[in-house]
Amino acid sequence: MASKIIFFFLFILFPSSQFHLCGAQTLVKAGYWYASGEFPIQDINSALFTHLSYAFADVNASNYQLLIPSASQQYLSTFPTIVKRRNPLVKPLLSIWNGISATGKSIAGENVNDSVLSSMVSASSKRKSFIDSSIKTARRYGFQGIDLFWVWPNSTDLSNIGVLLDEWRAAINSEQRQPGESQLILTLAIRYLPTIEMVSYPIDSIRRNVDWAHVVAYDYHLPTRENFTGLHAALYNPSSNVNTDFGIREWLNKGMPPSKLVLGLPYHGYAWKLVSSQDNAIGAPASGPAVNIDGSMGYKAIKSYIRDYGYGATSVYNATYVVNLLTTPTIWINFDDVETIKAKMSYVKEKKLIGFKAFQLSNDDNWVLSRAAQEGENQANKQQLLLKIILPVSLIVILAVALLYYLRRRKVQSQGATNNFSSANKLGEGGFGPVYKGKLPGGQEIAVKRLSRTSTQGHEEFQNEVTLTARLQHVNLVRLLGYCTEKEEKLLIYEFMPNKSLELYLFDPVRRYVLDWEKRVRIIEGVTQGLLYLQEYSNITVIHRDLKASNILLDYDMNPKISDFGMARLFKKDVNEANTGRIVGTYGYVPPEYVRKGIYSMKYDVYSFGVLLLQIISGKRNTCYYGPQENLNLLEYAYELWSDDRGTEFIDTSLDDSSSTCKIMRCMQIALLCVQENPENRPTMLEVFGMLKNASMAATTPRRPAFSVKADKNTGSTSASQQEICSFNDPQISQLEPR
């Protein structure tokens, strides 16, 4: 029946269950054009922007009026006219700063106590001279607004800035405008944190007086300031508050409305010179800037450097921090590439901010970053327009016809892509059914899951897989490309993972040697980042409930991707745990509180991760028994050896961590912490990530793991889980899959 037909087209047309049919606020798409650069005004693709700032006008230290260097006069007078030729709707803004010397010192971390702007805001007469001059200059040259780019004021300046904004807004409101002139826009650049030396920005004044404030969300760490590699524009940082998300949340918590905030996007990055080619992690020792005198590099220059001097190196997107990284044996560069820009724009929408402002436009490479920044907005506008026009009139008829046609065609394509599900194309089989390799007409390789009649998973799991996977986008999660269902036929179409699953390598006596310690560390970190995304950084909180080696798939470069979300459950952000009467999962990966009471939480996946981590470092299955008497499960065997300082007997003998900052015994300790019986004793994934990345971070002593046979030395009794669950054939377990 047509009403039961579901396919991927619905997710393209309606990616959210919340349809906003009313007119939405226009997204601010702004950028700075730097007058002292070499990028011609006429080369600006103004069609991509709503606001363009001329950067910068100085302030005269004698009379506090705007000062335009003679070399820049010609640009100032032509900027508004030229940018409007290509986009008559773009609004040119005149941006004012603290001067190149004071701004440069502030960025470098030096105190600037006597700047011209500090002096200007300190006295009423000086402020009036500045305000009158700014309005007069903006009008004279055809600008439609004024921007103050004073990102590094002193704490003593903040209260005076509030007074300045009050007076500035009053002057703009009372201006005698010419016919046809709109009121001047007033915007402000602000630091990523709402306080400076414990003194708060004048948030009430900012909220009242500016049209919007743009958060300068970059230049957090610089190679001229620090002797270690650092992320200058990280959206997130699990181990530090120096990140954009923390700053935005601070602004919002202090009362700044999201409708007044614009996110700053850096079109530049920084290069560090590494001390050791063996240590290129975030926070690695560095000896200063690389490539140029201060290490700063525009995006275009970075891409050129990769092409010309990268020696085959490619940048890597880190979804945990939302940054791009490029490392060579001697140089470490972090910057924002297309993936990062898109992720930050998704964050803008998530936090209901009103747009972005790029610094600076000349650094873009053929407008790649600027186009990436607005792709999401264009798509959203198209969807809203489509809904407004089509939905009330003919949605049901069109979808019914389109669905029937598409699915008939898609089923034939899926069959053709897999050679009619030939056994020669079969990749493997799981609880859902067989998986086949296929190829689309365009040559793209795919993996097609086909529900078998004997599948232990049914319609609920199929629907769960589709709805969750379509909403989750992360480099360490397998990407769903499409699906279809007709009558008894159900198909899931994924990106193809050429190296199959982690299980194929860990437990094979020959293939295990493909996974040296460096590759296993990358797999551990990738799985950790995927779980962090599911638990902390996605718009929804997801409990996977079936994390295991066979559900970790490997791409061409052996990077891990978590797959199979059929048993996953959605969590509200403010809910700590839930329970179910239907127990599902895989033997050996399920925590005791779930088996006993059906309780699941984020600590469920922490437990499964601990089991998986023990398997990664040992190459041992969790379905076998170990020890002299062969009566210990994998977890208890690991615990016995670790507590007796014989942990090296547990690890895979082919592994060598001597040149790695991530040590195997540290991983063993973390894994044992994850599999403790009481979920409250298990670390969070944030804590796991911190312990993996920071060897100096304290880690507690693990207690005896769940399902232990031996008595704990501290309590003299076996674990509660072993007392209650004496056999893996316990009748209350309704759907556990042996693997």
Summary of the structure (lengths in Angstrom):
residues: 739
radius of gyration: 29.2
end to end distance: 36.1
largest distance: 94.3
contacts: 2405
relative contact order: 0.07
helix: 39%
strand: 20%
